[in-house]
Structure formats: structure tokens, C-alpha cells
Amino acid sequence: MKPKRTLKLAKFPKSETDYVWVSPGTELAETDEYLPGTGVYVKGKKIYAKSFGFVNVDKKKVIRVVPLAGG
């Protein structure tokens, strides 16, 4: 059985107004450097996206995923 492949964030947001598209399970950062916010989960020392959406980092180094809303 092949191990599950983890997606990694290809481009990191450069500012509070920069948003990067992610899918569920994408590895976003490590808890040593960033704090988990809404729309993410922590496993070990890694922070992952919970859903499809846009990842954003604020000035306090809180990383969050803003989920896409269906209509």
C-alpha cells in the first residue's frame, strides 16, 4: 500500500491582503513558526487546511483558511 501523499503549499501569502488557493489536507506551515487560526487543523507540528479556500496570514502570524461558499 502506497503512503498517502501530502500536498504542500506551493506559494506562501506575502502579506495580509495576499490570498493563496488551497485544497483540504494541504500542509500550510509548522506550529513553531505560525499559530493555527480558523479553517485549519494541527497534526503533530504541522498545520493543514480543513477545506477548499484561500489561505491568509495576519501580522501576528496566525494562519487561516477562508472557505469557499457555495451558492
Secondary structure by P-SEA (a helix, b strand, c coil): cccbbbbccccccccccbbbbbcccccccccccccccccccccccbbbbccbbbbbbccccbbbbbccccc
